[in-house]
């Protein structure tokens, strides 16, 4: 799979144009990021699905905290229906900083994501569900005419336990990282999870879900990388920060600025080392080399936000970088 992520911070018509361009550039899947302070991802995905023919569409990634898992399953099922079976479900624990703004503390994230995935699969199969775990569902079902069927579920993950869980239970994992060192480490965690995977679940897709910023001017590409890198650094676990020599206090300060809505301060606090660690940023040629290094470990590649300094031009530039990376 070659995928691309759109962040609904732009007007929906502009995002639809980017979705159409992504299909023309040969991308297989499009994910819309899910943050309460951006536009509704399912509205964006519906419009993109209507404007494209073959592109897989799905949230990347939705979390089962701010939306009840049964309601989230219904949204994904509706997307699958309107897209003629092209939905893919990206499911994860959500961004810690923004969820705190809504009063959520991400209690038992691994268990919550696993239960949300299992309940969703039951609902999509046409079953009625009784569940009492990290959330409650009583005699819940989708009152659609017939079962939705199978929808691929990709778990968004950074930590070792979530990656192993995804490899054991899901159709794929979206590892939120951009540096080969992180994927070398994640590859070992995937292998551990696959050892416990049932043969009935079929093939597993280890996908890199990497922040990418490509422009003809390298400095412009790196500057555009600041916003997503700020969110990544703020949410990175201590071992990840240590792996790249990133200062814990600096990352914590960025997280505090994001939580308080001081986004400009958060973005300005991003260091060059953070950009190197948490984004594939540069020209098409340098980005291709970095993507190729990631694909030494991952099966698939999803180009995540910001894509580049100019989103419209970036879709083509990222597509070209991916083409070169897979040829080399």
Secondary structure as UniProt FT lines:
FT   STRAND          2..6
FT   TURN            8..9
FT   HELIX           12..24
FT   TURN            25..26
FT   STRAND          29..32
FT   TURN            36..37
FT   HELIX           41..51
FT   STRAND          56..59
FT   STRAND          62..63
FT   TURN            64..66
FT   HELIX           69..82
FT   TURN            83..84
FT   STRAND          87..92
FT   HELIX           96..101
FT   TURN            102..103
FT   TURN            107..108
FT   HELIX           109..124
FT   TURN            125..126
FT   STRAND          129..132
FT   STRAND          136..140
FT   STRAND          152..157
FT   HELIX           160..169
FT   STRAND          172..175
FT   HELIX           180..194
FT   TURN            195..196
FT   HELIX           199..201
FT   STRAND          205..214
FT   HELIX           218..224
FT   HELIX           226..235
FT   HELIX           238..243
FT   TURN            244..245
FT   HELIX           248..259
FT   TURN            260..261
FT   HELIX           263..268
FT   HELIX           272..278
FT   STRAND          280..282
FT   HELIX           284..294
FT   TURN            295..297
FT   STRAND          300..307
FT   HELIX           311..327
//
